[in-house]
Amino acid sequence: MDAQALYALRDVAGVPTHPVVFLILGVVTFALHIAAVQIMLGASGLTIWGALSQDAHKRRLAQSMVMVAKFMLSVAILVGVAPLLFVQVIYDPFWYTSNVLSAWWVIGFIIILTVAALLWFFFNAKNYKLGDASQKVFCPGSAILAVALLLVVGFIMHVLTNQMLSPEKWLEWYAPGGVIDSSGRSLHDFNLARFLFFISLSVPVIGAVLVGYRRFYLPRLGDESLKMSREYLDWTGRLGQSLILFGGVVSVVIGAWWMATLPEKAAGFALSPWVIVSLAMLLATVGFAQWVRMGRMDTLWAYAVLPVGAVALIVVAAAREALRWSILMGVHGYNAMDYPINMDWYSTILFFVTFLIVGGGALAYMVTVAWKAGQTAGVYTPSPFITRMGNIAIGLIVLWIVQYFAVGFYTWLS
């Protein structure tokens, strides 16, 4: 498709700040979203694995992981909104066209995701004693179906992302054989290796979570309310390290498969610095985890495995964006950097204040409370400082809501 036709499809209002800001935010928020997805999938898999077993350790782990999966499902949905917003701002000719071509699935995405979430919450509610191996698990099929539907949701998003990279095929998809098909019922293009690559990363990611999980509860071995033994924690640590090693190798192999299946127009990207650095970071994460395994599992180094993996995910997210750029710019001549700018300081500043100060303050409080509670035997009572943190976080949220409606009313009245 001619580049001028793509430019003509842009939003005439332009963008509210420089496009590079949206590119960077798109990479960062996608990394956060996909990390939440991978933890959720990994925790879900361990939950189902444990629920279908009578082994005491597996069932105890399932009890913990079902809660992790439920929480990370919510985080994945919430954070997943951000990268979609940034993509549709600077890549709107591609993103909206892809959505229209598969509109039926775009709408179905919301329905399927809702059903999947309800199924997981149902399973969690009906199996509150999942850790007790003597208790029969109620309707494990609901958990299995929930994960299957979540994978369908991920596949839909994968297809929409893949379709936007092939504008030369849009007319063929819209009017196959010259006959217009406006139903939007078809999924036109996908790359199985690409989809499986991001799914496979859930294995080493949840392994890193287990390494940190073991270290987190190690100081509370004497707390009877947790019902955690040294044997159980050592077992989870070994399992986590095995998942990192196995999952890391499998992910690299699938990643190589993805690069080998790139379309001809982007085949050269497989040997680009982006891919080489991503490969190095993934292997470095596996190597670092093995270094921690050699006598450092009881130290604070165990916590570092997940952050090191997070850096690797950010690099992979950046490489993914670089691939999209190389196709849209290198093949189709679409340069997102020359998107007309209609600077809006209020919305730009509000976003960063919301993300960094309001959201950061609330997140800092919740993480601090979770950490302190997890490290305290018995009932945890927050200190005056932490209580003040909570009050400030709530105050910031209230202040944000007040200004939101104040600006809305001011705009309406003027």
C-alpha positions in Angstrom: 0.0 0.0 0.0 1.2 3.5 -0.8 2.7 5.4 2.2 0.6 8.5 1.3 -2.6 6.4 1.7 -1.4 5.3 5.1 -0.7 8.9 6.1 -4.1 9.9 5.0 -5.7 7.5 7.5 -4.0 9.3 10.4 -6.0 11.2 13.0 -6.3 14.8 11.8 -6.0 16.0 15.4 -2.4 14.8 15.6 -0.8 13.6 18.8 -0.6 15.5 22.1 3.2 15.1 22.6 6.2 13.8 20.6 5.7 10.3 19.2 8.9 9.1 20.7 7.2 9.4 24.1 4.5 7.0 23.0 7.0 4.6 21.6 9.0 4.4 24.8 5.8 4.1 26.9 4.5 1.5 24.6 7.6 -0.6 25.1 7.6 -0.2 28.9 3.9 -0.8 29.5 3.9 -3.8 27.1 6.8 -5.3 29.1 4.8 -4.8 32.4 1.7 -6.3 30.8 3.4 -9.3 29.3 5.2 -9.9 32.6 1.9 -10.0 34.4 0.4 -12.3 31.7 3.3 -14.7 32.0 3.2 -14.8 35.8 -0.6 -15.4 35.6 -0.2 -18.2 33.0 2.7 -19.8 35.0 0.8 -19.6 38.3 -2.4 -21.0 36.6 -0.4 -23.9 35.2 1.1 -24.7 38.6 -2.4 -24.4 40.2 -3.9 -26.9 37.8 -0.9 -29.2 38.1 -1.2 -29.2 41.9 -5.0 -29.4 41.9 -4.9 -32.6 39.9 -2.4 -34.2 42.3 -2.6 -35.7 45.7 1.0 -34.8 46.6 1.1 -32.5 49.6 3.8 -30.2 48.2 2.0 -29.7 44.9 -1.3 -29.0 46.6 0.3 -26.5 49.0 1.9 -24.7 46.1 -1.5 -24.7 44.2 -3.0 -23.0 47.2 -0.5 -20.1 46.9 -0.5 -20.0 43.1 -4.3 -19.8 42.6 -4.2 -16.4 44.5 -1.2 -15.2 42.5 -2.9 -16.1 39.2 -6.1 -14.3 40.3 -4.2 -11.2 41.3 -2.0 -11.1 38.2 -5.0 -11.6 35.9 -6.4 -8.4 37.3 -3.0 -6.7 36.8 -2.6 -8.0 33.3 -6.1 -6.6 32.3 -5.5 -3.3 33.9 -1.9 -2.7 32.6 -2.8 -4.2 29.2 -4.9 -1.1 28.4 -1.8 1.2 28.3 0.2 -0.4 25.5 -3.0 -0.7 23.4 -3.6 3.1 23.8 -0.1 3.9 22.8 -0.2 1.7 19.7 -3.5 3.1 18.5 -2.2 6.7 18.9 0.8 6.5 16.6 -0.1 3.4 14.6 -3.8 4.1 14.2 -4.0 3.5 10.4 -2.7 0.0 11.0 -4.3 -0.9 14.3 -7.9 0.3 13.5 -7.8 -1.4 10.0 -6.7 -4.7 11.6 -9.6 -4.4 14.1 -12.1 -3.7 11.4 -11.0 -6.7 9.4 -11.6 -8.9 12.5 -14.2 -6.9 14.2 -16.2 -10.0 15.3 -13.2 -11.2 17.3 -12.4 -7.8 18.7 -15.9 -7.8 20.3 -15.6 -11.4 21.2 -12.3 -10.7 23.0 -14.1 -8.8 25.8 -16.7 -11.6 26.2 -14.2 -14.4 26.2 -12.0 -12.6 28.7 -14.9 -11.9 31.0 -16.0 -15.6 30.9 -12.4 -16.7 31.6 -12.0 -14.4 34.6 -15.3 -15.5 36.0 -14.4 -19.1 35.7 -11.1 -18.6 37.5 -12.8 -16.7 40.3 -15.4 -19.5 40.5 -12.6 -22.1 40.8 -10.8 -20.1 43.5 -14.0 -19.5 45.5 -15.0 -23.2 45.4 -11.6 -24.5 46.4 -10.5 -22.3 49.3 -8.9 -25.5 50.9 -6.9 -26.4 47.9 -3.8 -26.9 50.0 -5.4 -29.8 51.9 -4.5 -32.9 49.9 -7.3 -34.8 51.7 -9.9 -32.5 50.2 -11.4 -33.2 46.8 -10.9 -30.5 44.2 -14.2 -29.1 43.0 -14.6 -28.7 39.2 -11.0 -28.5 38.1 -12.4 -28.3 34.6 -13.4 -24.7 35.3 -9.7 -23.7 35.8 -8.6 -25.6 32.7 -11.3 -23.9 30.6 -10.3 -20.5 32.1 -6.7 -20.9 31.0 -7.8 -22.2 27.6 -10.0 -19.2 27.0 -7.2 -16.8 28.2 -4.9 -18.4 25.6 -7.7 -17.7 23.0 -7.8 -14.1 24.1 -4.0 -13.9 23.8 -4.2 -15.4 20.3 -6.8 -12.9 19.2 -4.5 -10.0 20.3 -1.6 -11.7 18.5 -3.5 -11.9 15.3 -4.6 -8.3 15.4 -1.0 -7.2 16.0 0.2 -9.4 13.2 -2.4 -8.2 10.7 -1.5 -4.6 11.1 2.0 -5.4 9.7 0.7 -6.4 6.3 -1.2 -3.5 4.7 -0.4 -5.0 1.3 -2.8 -7.8 2.1 -5.7 -5.7 3.5 -7.6 -5.4 0.3 -7.3 -9.2 -0.4 -8.7 -9.9 3.1 -11.5 -7.4 2.8 -12.6 -8.4 -0.6 -11.3 -12.0 -1.4 -11.8 -12.7 -5.0 -13.3 -9.3 -5.5 -16.2 -10.0 -3.2 -16.5 -7.7 -0.2 -16.7 -9.5 3.1 -17.5 -6.9 5.8 -18.5 -9.5 8.5 -15.3 -9.3 10.4 -15.5 -12.9 11.3 -12.1 -14.0 10.0 -8.7 -14.1 11.6 -6.4 -13.5 8.6 -2.8 -13.8 9.7 -0.8 -15.2 12.5 2.7 -16.5 13.4 2.5 -19.5 15.7 6.2 -19.3 16.6 5.8 -15.7 17.8 2.7 -16.5 19.8 4.3 -19.5 21.5 7.5 -17.6 22.2 5.7 -15.1 24.5 3.6 -17.9 26.1 6.7 -20.1 26.7 8.4 -17.3 28.6 5.8 -17.9 31.3 7.8 -21.0 32.3 11.1 -19.3 33.3 9.2 -16.3 34.6 7.1 -18.3 37.1 10.3 -20.2 38.0 11.9 -16.9 39.0 8.8 -16.1 41.1 9.2 -19.5 42.9 12.8 -18.7 43.7 11.7 -15.4 45.3 8.7 -17.1 46.9 11.0 -19.6 48.7 13.3 -16.8 50.0 10.4 -14.7 51.1 8.9 -17.3 53.4 12.2 -18.7 54.6 12.4 -16.4 57.7 8.9 -17.7 58.8 9.6 -21.4 59.0 8.5 -21.4 62.6 5.1 -19.8 61.9 2.5 -22.6 62.3 -0.2 -20.6 60.6 1.7 -20.9 57.3 2.2 -24.6 57.4 5.4 -24.4 55.4 8.3 -26.7 56.1 11.9 -26.4 55.1 11.4 -29.4 52.9 8.5 -27.7 51.1 10.4 -24.5 50.5 13.5 -26.3 49.3 11.3 -28.2 46.9 9.7 -25.0 45.5 13.2 -23.6 45.1 14.4 -26.6 43.1 11.3 -26.5 41.0 11.7 -22.9 40.3 15.3 -23.3 39.2 14.4 -26.2 37.0 11.6 -24.2 35.3 14.0 -21.3 34.7 16.6 -23.6 33.0 14.1 -25.7 31.0 11.8 -22.8 30.1 14.7 -20.5 29.3 16.2 -23.0 26.8 12.8 -23.8 25.3 12.0 -20.1 24.9 15.3 -19.4 23.1 14.6 -22.3 20.7 11.1 -21.1 20.0 12.5 -17.5 19.6 14.9 -18.9 16.9 12.0 -20.5 15.2 10.1 -17.2 15.2 13.1 -15.4 13.6 13.4 -18.2 11.0 9.7 -17.8 10.1 9.8 -14.0 9.6 8.3 -12.9 6.3 10.8 -12.2 3.5 10.3 -8.4 3.9 11.7 -8.6 7.5 14.0 -11.6 7.3 17.1 -9.5 7.8 15.9 -8.5 11.3 16.8 -12.0 12.6 20.5 -11.1 12.7 20.0 -7.6 13.9 21.6 -6.2 17.2 18.1 -6.2 18.7 17.8 -10.0 18.4 21.4 -10.6 19.5 21.0 -8.5 22.6 17.7 -10.1 23.5 19.2 -13.5 23.2 22.1 -12.5 25.3 19.8 -11.1 28.0 17.6 -14.3 28.1 20.7 -16.5 28.4 22.2 -14.2 31.0 19.0 -14.5 33.1 19.2 -18.3 33.0 22.9 -18.1 33.8 22.3 -15.7 36.7 19.7 -18.0 38.1 22.1 -20.9 38.0 24.7 -18.8 39.8 22.2 -18.1 42.6 21.4 -21.8 42.7 25.0 -22.5 43.7 24.8 -21.7 47.4 23.0 -18.4 47.3 19.4 -19.5 47.5 19.2 -18.4 51.1 20.6 -14.9 50.5 19.1 -11.7 49.1 20.4 -12.7 45.7 17.4 -15.0 45.3 15.2 -11.9 45.0 17.4 -10.6 42.2 16.5 -13.3 39.7 13.1 -11.8 38.9 14.3 -8.2 38.4 17.1 -9.5 36.1 14.4 -11.4 34.2 12.3 -8.2 34.1 15.2 -6.4 32.4 15.4 -9.2 29.8 11.7 -8.8 29.2 12.1 -5.0 28.6 14.8 -5.8 26.1 12.6 -8.3 24.3 9.8 -5.8 24.3 12.1 -3.2 22.7 13.2 -5.7 20.1 9.5 -6.5 19.3 8.9 -2.8 18.8 12.0 -2.5 16.6 10.7 -5.3 14.4 7.4 -3.5 14.0 9.2 -0.3 13.2 11.5 -2.0 10.6 8.5 -3.4 8.8 6.2 -0.3 8.8 9.0 2.1 8.1 11.5 0.0 6.1 8.9 -1.8 4.0 5.9 0.5 3.8 7.6 3.9 4.3 5.4 4.8 7.4 7.4 7.0 9.8 5.6 7.4 13.1 8.1 10.1 14.1 6.7 12.6 11.7 3.1 12.4 13.1 1.8 16.0 13.4 2.1 17.2 17.0 -0.7 19.3 18.7 1.0 19.7 22.0 -1.3 19.3 25.1 0.7 19.9 28.2 -2.2 19.2 30.5 -2.9 15.7 29.4 0.9 14.9 29.1 1.7 16.1 32.6 -1.5 14.5 34.0 -0.5 11.1 32.6 3.0 11.2 34.1 1.7 12.5 37.5 -1.0 9.8 37.5 1.5 7.0 36.5 4.4 8.0 38.6 3.0 9.8 41.7 -0.6 8.7 42.2 0.0 5.1 40.9 3.5 4.9 42.2 2.5 6.1 45.7 -0.4 3.6 45.9 1.8 0.8 44.6 4.6 1.6 47.0 2.2 1.4 49.9 0.7 -1.9 48.8 4.1 -3.5 48.2 5.4 -2.3 51.5 2.5 -3.7 53.4 2.7 -7.0 51.6 6.4 -7.3 52.3 6.1 -6.4 56.0 3.1 -8.7 56.5 4.8 -11.6 54.8 7.9 -11.2 57.0 5.9 -10.9 60.2 4.7 -13.9 62.3 1.1 -13.7 63.5 -1.0 -10.6 63.0 0.8 -7.7 61.3 0.3 -4.2 62.6 1.6 -1.4 60.4 3.9 1.2 61.9 2.8 4.9 62.0 5.1 5.6 59.0 3.4 3.0 56.8 0.0 4.1 58.0 0.9 7.6 56.9 2.0 6.2 53.5 -1.5 4.7 53.1 -3.2 7.9 54.0 -1.1 9.9 51.6 -1.8 7.4 48.8 -5.6 7.6 49.4 -5.3 11.4 49.6 -3.6 11.5 46.2 -6.3 9.4 44.6 -9.0 11.6 46.1 -7.2 14.7 44.8 -6.9 13.2 41.4 -10.6 12.4 41.3 -11.5 15.9 42.4 -9.3 17.6 39.7 -10.8 15.2 37.1 -14.3 16.3 37.7 -13.3 20.0 38.3 -11.6 20.1 34.9 -14.6 18.4 33.3 -17.1 20.8 34.8 -14.9 23.8 33.8 -14.7 22.6 30.2 -18.4 22.0 30.1 -19.3 25.4 31.5 -16.9 27.2 29.3 
